[in-house]
């Protein structure tokens, strides 16, 4: 079985289309619902999943074993941009538990949509034994795919090119100023409630004008330079985040 780990970002959707055009058989496309998606994002995911099924691929929609808000309460705080334990618990463990059920012999090959142009020249095309996927083989088919080639793949799906990364978590601990500006009122409200429950801000005040609540952080972001909040460590894409 080929397993495409997809968060239905531009890269992920391009990978789905690539697999279809290459004629890959026995393909499952898996999305992990973190319980913290942006308002309206799951409606978009549902449309993508309908397209995946139309291509003849299997669709798997997993729910995190512990949704984002519940995990934060268990941990009594938020992760940081540097220490991103959230991706392991929200996506990694949930996926591995399912894989152990359906692929105990570890024969599945996992496809990820990483590209060197975005994620660094050191990304190999293949990882023969990946610890993040239960020692299964990982393949990065789009590793040398250019922006133009990726956009051409997306165009052939009929879906529009997104102006953001996946909104599977909104906000993400690695949100940039441009991401914060786009948060809906509902996403701001849910974050404010969680900050109040935990009695701690989601974002480091030292990086956000010494502001300690999401409402004011978003207001600050609307006035801030685009590069002011630019996490150095990026999203934890070992588990398919930010790809």
Secondary structure, DSSP 4 states (H G I P E B T S, - for coil): -EEEE---SHHHHHHHHHHHHTT--SEEEEEEE-SBPPTTHHHHHHHHHHHHHHTT-EEEEEEPSS-HHHHHHHHTS---SS--HHHIIIIIHHHHHHHHHH-TT---EEE----HHHH-TT--SEEEEEGGGTTEEEE-TTTT--HHHHHHHHHTTTPPPPSSS--SBSS-TT--HHHHHT--HHHHHHHHHHHHHHTS-SS-GGGTTT--SHHHHHHHHTTS-TTSS--SS---GGGTTT-
